[in-house]
Amino acid sequence: MPHHTFSKLAEKFGPIIYLRLGQVPTVVVSSPKLARLILKIHDHVFSNRPRLVSAQYLSFNCSDVTFSSYGPYWRQVRKICVTELLSSKRVSSFQLVRDQEVNRLLNTLSTRSGSEVNVSELFFSLANDVLCRVAFGRRFTECVGSSDEGKKRHLAAVLTEAQELFAGMGVGDFFPEWEWIHSVSGYKRKLTKNLEELSRVCDEIIEDHLNSNSNSGGNKEDFVDVLLRVQKQDNLEVPITDDNLKALVLDMFVAGTDTTAATLEWTMTELAKHPELMKQAQQEVRTVAGQTGGKVVDESHLQHLHLIKSAIKETLRLHPPVPLLVPRESMDECILDGYKIPAKTRVLVNAYAIGRDPNSWDNPLQYNPQRFEDSSVDVKGRDFRFLPFGGGRRGCPGYTFGLATVEIALARLLFHFDWELRRGYSTDDVDVSEIFGLSTRKRTPLALVPTMNKELWG
Ligand code: HEM
């Protein structure tokens, strides 16, 4: 795992390391002080992204928010993303989608009460379904395509392949001068094929939206509706082409699914390893919901669930889903804490190492949500000891959206079910090793035994 290797190197050589990864000059930083220099003081120098091979294809020539180069186009699409797609008003407007999808998850669990369940798989389906409905207006596993059954393709198949291709760093990303590597490795062929499929699936979804023509603004718009509306505005600094629109809507899906699911997966993993905390968090949600007399937890309860919110933060400290943030590239030469960083250097911020730094955190390896209670440290990237969503101009614009799903899902999982490890397993047996992907997930899926609390099942 690169973030582990870089953490070990930082322990040995200090918090700023220069490496040549293949042909790419790379700097990795692992301290709050250096992160502040990159994400705040010299943010304008480090706000570019490298043109990764996968993004050149699957982000329609890097025209999404995540991988577009710093400049007028990125500024415009970032603004659309922040004010139109991921604003707090928009996030609230998707409450019904979260509600329905979390309830579907609970119903599935209720049919398996008392038996062992692969909850990781269910959490990934939840995140995929929420993001798919919000972005494209349909569920992940729904078909797209002509009415001819044989020609219908599962959205799931195309999007899953895109997620996998994004996650698998191509060897060519480290040898940008040797383009032939992509052809020899077969990577280019896979990317081209997936891009064709993605494009076709998106065309069909856009056409459906145009034909149904039911949305003229307001609360029920999905991301495709919003972008089709914005595309028509005549005050755009840079026009948004159909391919740009596809890149943007796919970006929301890809950036939001694995990260959200991984946060839920790691939080349940840590709570399963700490049954006392699990009980306290459960007590909290049952008491808070009890005060409003009902058998349901809704989003109005979340503001009172301090322990649950702290548990999620503590999870993000120890298991940031994007441990090295998204790579940056310096646009000019810059002096960083006395070191000269040339232009076009790839820069990685090791949020994983920073979250576990003994100079910043007491008992850094201990899972202790209480450390966030009565603490001013938030997730917004203003405290450089805690950077699960990065920071500065390129910080994550989707954190409210992601946390809204994780919080309501976790609250309801704890409210309606008691959770135990599978028979014969102790807390020490819960594996916390990781696999590298689009986000850092648990190597072995989390298997738990839910028992439905019948009194709290409405
Ligand atoms: C718990 C869930 C999430 C985590 C942990 C997370 C984490 C991150 C991180 C670390 C970055 C890189 C920031 C940097 O370079 O400083 C990022 C960027 C981004 N995230 Fe998230 N994210 C989450 C959810 C979401 C969601 C739900 C969406 C959208 C629906 C989203 C959209 C984006 C976009 C568009 C960027 C690129 C921003 C830019 O380059 O201007 N994220 N995210």
Boltz pocket constraint, residues with backbone or C-beta under 6 A from the ligand:
constraints:
  - pocket:
      binder: B
      contacts: [[A, 65], [A, 66], [A, 67], [A, 78], [A, 81], [A, 86], [A, 251], [A, 252], [A, 253], [A, 255], [A, 256], [A, 257], [A, 259], [A, 260], [A, 263], [A, 320], [A, 321], [A, 322], [A, 325], [A, 326], [A, 327], [A, 387], [A, 388], [A, 389], [A, 390], [A, 391], [A, 392], [A, 393], [A, 394], [A, 395], [A, 396], [A, 397], [A, 398], [A, 399], [A, 401], [A, 402], [A, 403]]
      max_distance: 6.0
